[in-house]
Amino acid sequence: MSFARAQVLVNTGAIVNNYATIAQRAGVKAMAVVKADAYGHGVSHVAPALRAHGVEWLGVALPAEALALRASGDTGNVLCWLSTPGDPAIAQCVVGGIDLSVSSTRELNEISRAAQAAGVTANIHLKVDTGLSRNGVMISNLPELIDVLLPLVHDGNVHLRGVWTHLASADDQNIALAESSVHSQIDIFDHALSLLAGAGLNPDIRHMGNTAAALWHRSAHYDLVRVGIGLYGLSPNPQRETSADLGITPAMTVSAHLSNVKTIPAGSGVSYSHTWIAQEDTRVGLVPVGYADGIPRSASGLVEIAINGQLVPQVGRIAMDQCVINLGNQPNAQVGDVVTLFGPGFAGELTADQWAARTGTIGYEIVTRIGLRIPKDYV
């Protein structure tokens, strides 16, 4: 590993193993979701590792993300599910053989025009809004969309590769609520499938389940599950089951080198607004990462950082480029020592899920916000 003030170490072997663990538990095909730069882990390394493992489907949000996969040489199945009207990348995705999600007649018409212009058949996955109230066609509007879809399928402009939806509460800590929510969405999804079948439209693939459903809701598995956060070793809900409970390993470790160590006298305030004041002469260390690197300012004073196998408290407000730790129990710590902000927890450090719990968010946000100023290395 080359020297830097801070490093992100991504364990691609852990990602592959996490995929295998969840796919085996689900018992159906599994799509690996690599949107948002593989949840901040680096898609240029993660996607090839997954393909080498035999992963058939990759999922992304944006057309630009799908095209970046193609530009890197990826030729496998890719589903892209979030478009903006007029984005020229939509037509490029059609030409590039990217499967595209359809939630409205607008999207369907835009995709079919691109397919006709290119002389190809576009693969689409019709998304049904079964209760999340984000993207997806409402069940009440589905007959209208079917009327538009039928001639396009007949003429070979589009092929109905998939029908899908997304779950709202599969990860809820209240198991009864989660089960009720999932089954309610299944009822709507099955109704949508029956309306399509009545019109002679039968998709190749039906998919509903996210990581939470892959783990906890077998009735939502259908033909394929989409594995997102679990791929990277984080739990969809650590209060329900932790990563360790699930047998998956957090793949990202964020560390830094102490850039300064000194003793401040009793009464000294640390960082902006002096939200922490030393009650006695205290040895402190400067960690050269901050919120510009993706370390949440909201974690100020709420987390511990590992050094020499022990946790020490972060004190004072986290600044743009740096934060301070209390080295009171580390008398031998010195400039250049490695500190670990979060990782798999094997060496006593907090995990991303634990950072999330301390800051009132979710592990997804902790890992995806780590910025480009911290270089990544891979094992």
Kinemage of the C-alpha trace (Angstrom):
@kinemage 1
@onewidth
@group {chain A} dominant
@subgroup {mainchain}
@vectorlist {calphas} color= white
{ca met a 1} P 0.000 0.000 0.000
{ca ser a 2} L 1.405 3.399 -1.006
{ca phe a 3} L 1.723 6.048 1.702
{ca ala a 4} L -0.968 8.696 2.056
{ca arg a 5} L -2.388 10.787 4.883
{ca ala a 6} L -5.378 8.445 4.806
{ca gln a 7} L -6.408 5.265 3.010
{ca val a 8} L -9.530 3.351 2.110
{ca leu a 9} L -8.813 -0.370 1.927
{ca val a 10} L -11.472 -2.349 0.065
{ca asn a 11} L -11.558 -6.114 0.429
{ca thr a 12} L -12.954 -7.347 -2.898
{ca gly a 13} L -12.660 -10.925 -1.657
{ca ala a 14} L -15.068 -10.071 1.141
{ca ile a 15} L -17.497 -8.565 -1.376
{ca val a 16} L -17.452 -11.722 -3.485
{ca asn a 17} L -17.928 -13.878 -0.382
{ca asn a 18} L -20.778 -11.671 0.834
{ca tyr a 19} L -22.498 -12.065 -2.527
{ca ala a 20} L -22.115 -15.841 -2.380
{ca thr a 21} L -23.417 -15.994 1.198
{ca ile a 22} L -26.556 -13.968 0.465
{ca ala a 23} L -27.250 -15.618 -2.901
{ca gln a 24} L -26.996 -19.049 -1.312
{ca arg a 25} L -29.361 -18.009 1.470
{ca ala a 26} L -31.841 -16.591 -1.069
{ca gly a 27} L -31.778 -19.682 -3.264
{ca val a 28} L -32.480 -17.757 -6.486
{ca lys a 29} L -30.411 -15.703 -8.926
{ca ala a 30} L -28.963 -12.541 -7.432
{ca met a 31} L -28.209 -9.210 -9.045
{ca ala a 32} L -25.241 -7.340 -7.580
{ca val a 33} L -26.046 -3.653 -7.196
{ca val a 34} L -23.009 -1.494 -7.985
{ca lys a 35} L -24.625 1.950 -8.229
{ca ala a 36} L -22.989 5.011 -6.655
{ca asp a 37} L -19.490 3.749 -7.455
{ca ala a 38} L -20.304 0.388 -5.854
{ca tyr a 39} L -21.623 2.125 -2.722
{ca gly a 40} L -18.379 4.073 -2.527
{ca his a 41} L -16.169 0.981 -2.804
{ca gly a 42} L -14.968 1.590 -6.374
{ca val a 43} L -16.951 0.042 -9.210
{ca ser a 44} L -13.913 -0.261 -11.474
{ca his a 45} L -12.537 -2.912 -9.094
{ca val a 46} L -15.737 -4.331 -7.637
{ca ala a 47} L -17.571 -5.068 -10.901
{ca pro a 48} L -14.738 -7.114 -12.485
{ca ala a 49} L -14.315 -9.090 -9.260
{ca leu a 50} L -18.005 -9.962 -9.280
{ca arg a 51} L -18.004 -10.879 -12.955
{ca ala a 52} L -14.972 -13.118 -12.398
{ca his a 53} L -17.048 -14.871 -9.741
{ca gly a 54} L -19.759 -15.527 -12.335
{ca val a 55} L -22.251 -12.809 -11.369
{ca glu a 56} L -24.725 -12.579 -14.256
{ca trp a 57} L -26.508 -9.311 -13.415
{ca leu a 58} L -25.235 -5.924 -12.264
{ca gly a 59} L -27.587 -3.129 -11.237
{ca val a 60} L -27.018 0.629 -11.408
{ca ala a 61} L -29.189 3.688 -10.931
{ca leu a 62} L -28.021 6.086 -13.638
{ca pro a 63} L -27.506 5.671 -17.400
{ca ala a 64} L -24.052 7.222 -17.021
{ca glu a 65} L -23.141 4.491 -14.532
{ca ala a 66} L -24.268 1.810 -16.971
{ca leu a 67} L -22.287 3.366 -19.828
{ca ala a 68} L -19.198 3.553 -17.618
{ca leu a 69} L -19.443 -0.206 -17.126
{ca arg a 70} L -19.608 -0.733 -20.879
{ca ala a 71} L -16.680 1.654 -21.407
{ca ser a 72} L -14.633 -0.421 -18.958
{ca gly a 73} L -15.230 -3.517 -21.078
{ca asp a 74} L -18.157 -5.070 -19.198
{ca thr a 75} L -20.382 -6.945 -21.647
{ca gly a 76} L -22.739 -8.709 -19.230
{ca asn a 77} L -26.331 -8.038 -18.209
{ca val a 78} L -26.806 -4.602 -16.648
{ca leu a 79} L -30.059 -3.056 -15.432
{ca cys a 80} L -30.342 0.740 -15.127
{ca trp a 81} L -33.410 2.124 -13.351
{ca leu a 82} L -33.382 5.919 -13.039
{ca ser a 83} L -33.593 8.250 -16.030
{ca thr a 84} L -34.231 11.927 -16.642
{ca pro a 85} L -36.236 13.098 -19.672
{ca gly a 86} L -34.035 14.035 -22.606
{ca asp a 87} L -30.862 12.415 -21.288
{ca pro a 88} L -28.912 11.366 -24.410
{ca ala a 89} L -27.391 8.540 -22.376
{ca ile a 90} L -30.751 6.729 -22.594
{ca ala a 91} L -30.311 6.174 -26.326
{ca gln a 92} L -26.679 5.226 -25.769
{ca cys a 93} L -27.794 2.618 -23.252
{ca val a 94} L -30.215 1.158 -25.778
{ca val a 95} L -27.424 0.889 -28.349
{ca gly a 96} L -25.110 -0.559 -25.694
{ca gly a 97} L -27.490 -3.360 -24.768
{ca ile a 98} L -28.286 -1.992 -21.315
{ca asp a 99} L -31.617 -3.098 -19.847
{ca leu a 100} L -33.680 -0.054 -18.862
{ca ser a 101} L -36.436 0.346 -16.317
{ca val a 102} L -39.780 1.794 -17.396
{ca ser a 103} L -42.084 3.524 -14.925
{ca ser a 104} L -44.151 5.625 -17.326
{ca thr a 105} L -45.269 5.979 -20.927
{ca arg a 106} L -42.760 8.833 -21.228
{ca glu a 107} L -39.861 6.495 -20.538
{ca leu a 108} L -41.332 3.753 -22.689
{ca asn a 109} L -41.739 6.059 -25.676
{ca glu a 110} L -38.269 7.565 -25.255
{ca ile a 111} L -36.685 4.111 -25.140
{ca ser a 112} L -38.717 2.766 -28.062
{ca arg a 113} L -37.808 5.761 -30.245
{ca ala a 114} L -34.137 5.176 -29.487
{ca ala a 115} L -34.494 1.488 -30.318
{ca gln a 116} L -36.241 2.228 -33.596
{ca ala a 117} L -33.597 4.778 -34.591
{ca ala a 118} L -30.817 2.308 -33.822
{ca gly a 119} L -32.549 -0.655 -35.430
{ca val a 120} L -32.358 -2.737 -32.256
{ca thr a 121} L -34.744 -4.186 -29.699
{ca ala a 122} L -34.550 -2.536 -26.284
{ca asn a 123} L -34.804 -4.753 -23.212
{ca ile a 124} L -37.029 -3.153 -20.587
{ca his a 125} L -38.005 -3.955 -17.007
{ca leu a 126} L -41.429 -2.564 -16.203
{ca lys a 127} L -41.451 -1.167 -12.683
{ca val a 128} L -44.673 -1.251 -10.700
{ca asp a 129} L -45.243 1.075 -7.744
{ca thr a 130} L -46.499 -1.350 -5.123
{ca gly a 131} L -46.286 1.010 -2.173
{ca leu a 132} L -42.951 2.848 -2.038
{ca ser a 133} L -44.421 5.848 -3.895
{ca arg a 134} L -41.216 6.666 -5.714
{ca asn a 135} L -40.715 5.452 -9.288
{ca gly a 136} L -42.961 2.856 -10.889
{ca val a 137} L -46.314 2.840 -12.644
{ca met a 138} L -49.362 2.888 -10.387
{ca ile a 139} L -51.554 -0.171 -10.702
{ca ser a 140} L -54.433 2.124 -11.752
{ca asn a 141} L -52.366 3.413 -14.680
{ca leu a 142} L -51.005 0.040 -15.748
{ca pro a 143} L -53.773 -0.731 -18.310
{ca glu a 144} L -52.972 2.512 -20.138
{ca leu a 145} L -49.273 1.651 -20.228
{ca ile a 146} L -50.078 -1.877 -21.438
{ca asp a 147} L -51.980 -0.370 -24.371
{ca val a 148} L -48.855 1.559 -25.367
{ca leu a 149} L -46.533 -1.376 -24.698
{ca leu a 150} L -48.352 -4.057 -26.694
{ca pro a 151} L -47.731 -2.709 -30.213
{ca leu a 152} L -44.113 -1.879 -29.344
{ca val a 153} L -43.528 -5.467 -28.281
{ca his a 154} L -45.368 -6.768 -31.347
{ca asp a 155} L -43.225 -4.618 -33.660
{ca gly a 156} L -39.992 -5.676 -31.974
{ca asn a 157} L -39.074 -2.241 -30.641
{ca val a 158} L -38.951 -3.461 -27.057
{ca his a 159} L -38.773 -6.769 -25.237
{ca leu a 160} L -40.298 -7.163 -21.782
{ca arg a 161} L -37.253 -8.667 -20.090
{ca gly a 162} L -38.485 -8.018 -16.572
{ca val a 163} L -41.209 -6.777 -14.269
{ca trp a 164} L -40.097 -5.497 -10.914
{ca thr a 165} L -40.784 -3.388 -7.864
{ca his a 166} L -38.999 -2.190 -4.729
{ca leu a 167} L -39.894 -2.843 -1.122
{ca ala a 168} L -40.630 -0.125 1.404
{ca ser a 169} L -40.249 -1.751 4.815
{ca ala a 170} L -38.640 -5.167 4.378
{ca asp a 171} L -35.857 -4.145 6.742
{ca asp a 172} L -38.039 -2.757 9.503
{ca gln a 173} L -37.093 -3.740 13.031
{ca asn a 174} L -40.740 -4.491 13.736
{ca ile a 175} L -40.933 -7.941 12.154
{ca ala a 176} L -44.724 -8.011 12.067
{ca leu a 177} L -44.828 -4.632 10.331
{ca ala a 178} L -42.177 -5.746 7.849
{ca glu a 179} L -44.042 -8.945 7.018
{ca ser a 180} L -47.348 -7.104 6.599
{ca ser a 181} L -45.777 -4.465 4.361
{ca val a 182} L -44.031 -7.019 2.163
{ca his a 183} L -47.159 -9.140 1.739
{ca ser a 184} L -49.217 -6.064 0.869
{ca gln a 185} L -46.738 -5.200 -1.861
{ca ile a 186} L -46.672 -8.799 -3.095
{ca asp a 187} L -50.458 -8.681 -3.556
{ca ile a 188} L -50.194 -5.565 -5.739
{ca phe a 189} L -47.235 -6.984 -7.664
{ca asp a 190} L -49.051 -10.248 -8.364
{ca his a 191} L -52.090 -8.282 -9.549
{ca ala a 192} L -49.857 -6.343 -11.943
{ca leu a 193} L -48.394 -9.596 -13.254
{ca ser a 194} L -51.879 -10.963 -13.827
{ca leu a 195} L -52.923 -7.854 -15.779
{ca leu a 196} L -49.833 -8.186 -17.957
{ca ala a 197} L -50.401 -11.913 -18.467
{ca gly a 198} L -54.002 -11.192 -19.459
{ca ala a 199} L -52.648 -9.006 -22.236
{ca gly a 200} L -50.221 -11.723 -23.315
{ca leu a 201} L -47.207 -10.054 -21.734
{ca asn a 202} L -45.059 -12.446 -19.711
{ca pro a 203} L -41.641 -11.215 -18.540
{ca asp a 204} L -38.517 -13.351 -18.515
{ca ile a 205} L -37.693 -12.221 -14.967
{ca arg a 206} L -39.814 -11.100 -12.023
{ca his a 207} L -37.925 -9.400 -9.216
{ca met a 208} L -38.879 -7.641 -6.033
{ca gly a 209} L -36.439 -8.465 -3.251
{ca asn a 210} L -33.631 -6.249 -1.980
{ca thr a 211} L -30.977 -7.404 0.485
{ca ala a 212} L -33.487 -7.391 3.349
{ca ala a 213} L -35.930 -9.535 1.387
{ca ala a 214} L -33.164 -11.854 0.228
{ca leu a 215} L -32.341 -12.462 3.881
{ca trp a 216} L -35.702 -12.283 5.640
{ca his a 217} L -38.636 -12.569 3.191
{ca arg a 218} L -38.560 -15.683 1.041
{ca ser a 219} L -42.024 -14.979 -0.368
{ca ala a 220} L -40.583 -11.932 -2.159
{ca his a 221} L -37.789 -13.772 -3.965
{ca tyr a 222} L -39.545 -14.595 -7.264
{ca asp a 223} L -36.908 -15.202 -9.993
{ca leu a 224} L -34.148 -12.900 -8.762
{ca val a 225} L -33.131 -10.766 -5.779
{ca arg a 226} L -31.114 -7.567 -5.915
{ca val a 227} L -28.259 -7.543 -3.412
{ca gly a 228} L -27.167 -4.035 -2.481
{ca ile a 229} L -25.879 -3.082 0.956
{ca gly a 230} L -25.301 -6.697 2.010
{ca leu a 231} L -22.853 -7.071 -0.847
{ca tyr a 232} L -20.556 -4.662 0.977
{ca gly a 233} L -20.905 -6.425 4.311
{ca leu a 234} L -23.344 -4.101 6.028
{ca ser a 235} L -26.679 -5.181 7.451
{ca pro a 236} L -29.949 -3.754 6.106
{ca asn a 237} L -30.885 -3.327 9.767
{ca pro a 238} L -28.229 -4.039 12.411
{ca gln a 239} L -30.886 -3.941 15.146
{ca arg a 240} L -32.473 -6.958 13.534
{ca glu a 241} L -29.284 -8.830 12.633
{ca thr a 242} L -25.727 -7.521 12.529
{ca ser a 243} L -23.228 -8.269 9.806
{ca ala a 244} L -21.654 -10.853 12.089
{ca asp a 245} L -25.061 -12.466 12.680
{ca leu a 246} L -25.563 -12.680 8.920
{ca gly a 247} L -22.108 -14.094 8.213
{ca ile a 248} L -21.055 -11.179 6.012
{ca thr a 249} L -17.956 -8.989 6.343
{ca pro a 250} L -17.748 -5.185 5.986
{ca ala a 251} L -15.477 -4.626 2.994
{ca met a 252} L -14.306 -1.045 3.607
{ca thr a 253} L -11.696 0.066 6.127
{ca val a 254} L -10.886 3.763 6.513
{ca ser a 255} L -7.632 4.674 8.253
{ca ala a 256} L -5.278 7.631 8.578
{ca his a 257} L -1.871 8.591 9.971
{ca leu a 258} L -1.666 10.879 12.983
{ca ser a 259} L -0.270 14.190 11.749
{ca asn a 260} L 0.336 15.787 15.146
{ca val a 261} L 0.479 14.774 18.807
{ca lys a 262} L 0.667 17.201 21.730
{ca thr a 263} L -0.398 17.799 25.295
{ca ile a 264} L -2.924 20.548 25.911
{ca pro a 265} L -3.398 22.067 29.386
{ca ala a 266} L -6.526 21.658 31.496
{ca gly a 267} L -9.222 24.077 30.403
{ca ser a 268} L -8.232 24.032 26.731
{ca gly a 269} L -11.091 23.860 24.264
{ca val a 270} L -10.773 21.646 21.196
{ca ser a 271} L -11.870 22.605 17.672
{ca tyr a 272} L -14.624 25.013 16.686
{ca ser a 273} L -16.851 26.484 19.416
{ca his a 274} L -14.951 24.471 22.055
{ca thr a 275} L -17.659 21.838 22.345
{ca trp a 276} L -15.148 19.723 24.274
{ca ile a 277} L -12.866 21.124 26.988
{ca ala a 278} L -10.001 19.199 28.575
{ca gln a 279} L -10.659 18.634 32.270
{ca glu a 280} L -6.966 17.932 32.885
{ca asp a 281} L -3.719 18.109 30.967
{ca thr a 282} L -4.532 15.850 28.017
{ca arg a 283} L -2.556 14.282 25.212
{ca val a 284} L -4.411 14.671 21.910
{ca gly a 285} L -3.758 13.565 18.358
{ca leu a 286} L -4.684 15.189 15.054
{ca val a 287} L -6.310 12.901 12.470
{ca pro a 288} L -6.046 14.517 9.014
{ca val a 289} L -9.532 13.683 7.698
{ca gly a 290} L -12.794 15.560 8.005
{ca tyr a 291} L -16.152 16.159 6.436
{ca ala a 292} L -14.627 17.092 3.053
{ca asp a 293} L -13.417 13.498 2.991
{ca gly a 294} L -16.875 12.185 3.854
{ca ile a 295} L -16.397 11.847 7.617
{ca pro a 296} L -19.734 13.081 8.977
{ca arg a 297} L -19.594 16.254 11.064
{ca ser a 298} L -22.610 14.892 12.914
{ca ala a 299} L -20.310 12.248 14.421
{ca ser a 300} L -18.459 14.907 16.403
{ca gly a 301} L -17.884 13.671 19.931
{ca leu a 302} L -19.986 10.557 19.377
{ca val a 303} L -17.508 7.993 18.047
{ca glu a 304} L -14.272 6.307 19.024
{ca ile a 305} L -11.309 5.741 16.722
{ca ala a 306} L -8.977 2.765 17.031
{ca ile a 307} L -5.244 3.078 17.616
{ca asn a 308} L -2.929 0.253 18.634
{ca gly a 309} L -5.914 -2.057 19.054
{ca gln a 310} L -7.755 0.233 21.469
{ca leu a 311} L -10.547 2.734 21.041
{ca val a 312} L -10.014 6.372 21.937
{ca pro a 313} L -12.713 9.074 21.872
{ca gln a 314} L -12.949 11.599 19.100
{ca val a 315} L -13.305 15.021 20.770
{ca gly a 316} L -14.446 18.408 19.557
{ca arg a 317} L -16.102 19.197 16.275
{ca ile a 318} L -15.006 17.345 13.174
{ca ala a 319} L -13.701 19.971 10.769
{ca met a 320} L -13.422 20.017 6.991
{ca asp a 321} L -10.014 18.343 6.818
{ca gln a 322} L -9.227 17.103 10.304
{ca cys a 323} L -10.457 15.949 13.671
{ca val a 324} L -8.970 15.382 17.117
{ca ile a 325} L -8.752 12.299 19.315
{ca asn a 326} L -8.075 12.004 23.032
{ca leu a 327} L -4.883 9.962 23.531
{ca gly a 328} L -5.159 9.847 27.303
{ca asn a 329} L -4.960 6.047 27.347
{ca gln a 330} L -2.286 5.937 24.640
{ca pro a 331} L 0.858 7.435 26.173
{ca asn a 332} L 3.094 5.923 23.496
{ca ala a 333} L 1.127 7.153 20.477
{ca gln a 334} L 3.198 9.263 18.134
{ca val a 335} L 3.041 11.137 14.866
{ca gly a 336} L 2.662 8.755 11.930
{ca asp a 337} L 0.800 6.056 13.857
{ca val a 338} L -2.144 4.526 12.004
{ca val a 339} L -5.634 5.119 13.356
{ca thr a 340} L -8.686 3.287 12.034
{ca leu a 341} L -11.981 5.116 11.815
{ca phe a 342} L -14.112 2.155 10.796
{ca gly a 343} L -13.719 -1.275 9.249
{ca pro a 344} L -14.867 -4.862 9.751
{ca gly a 345} L -14.303 -4.604 13.505
{ca phe a 346} L -11.745 -7.401 13.648
{ca ala a 347} L -9.093 -5.202 15.281
{ca gly a 348} L -11.406 -3.487 17.727
{ca glu a 349} L -12.412 -0.617 15.455
{ca leu a 350} L -16.012 0.492 15.041
{ca thr a 351} L -17.908 -0.635 11.957
{ca ala a 352} L -19.712 1.657 9.515
{ca asp a 353} L -22.982 0.405 10.987
{ca gln a 354} L -21.823 1.491 14.442
{ca trp a 355} L -20.870 4.928 13.119
{ca ala a 356} L -24.338 5.106 11.614
{ca ala a 357} L -26.010 4.183 14.898
{ca arg a 358} L -24.042 6.877 16.723
{ca thr a 359} L -24.983 9.558 14.189
{ca gly a 360} L -28.616 8.729 13.549
{ca thr a 361} L -28.203 7.489 9.999
{ca ile a 362} L -27.599 4.203 8.155
{ca gly a 363} L -24.456 2.385 7.110
{ca tyr a 364} L -25.237 3.107 3.459
{ca glu a 365} L -24.581 6.808 4.025
{ca ile a 366} L -21.360 6.268 5.938
{ca val a 367} L -19.654 4.267 3.169
{ca thr a 368} L -21.060 6.085 0.132
{ca arg a 369} L -19.993 9.524 1.346
{ca ile a 370} L -16.256 8.750 1.613
{ca gly a 371} L -14.736 11.094 -0.945
{ca leu a 372} L -12.122 10.984 -3.664
{ca arg a 373} L -9.515 12.795 -1.533
{ca ile a 374} L -8.842 9.506 0.237
{ca pro a 375} L -7.179 7.044 -2.172
{ca lys a 376} L -8.400 3.459 -2.354
{ca asp a 377} L -6.336 0.304 -2.252
{ca tyr a 378} L -7.689 -3.188 -2.908
{ca val a 379} L -7.057 -6.679 -1.652
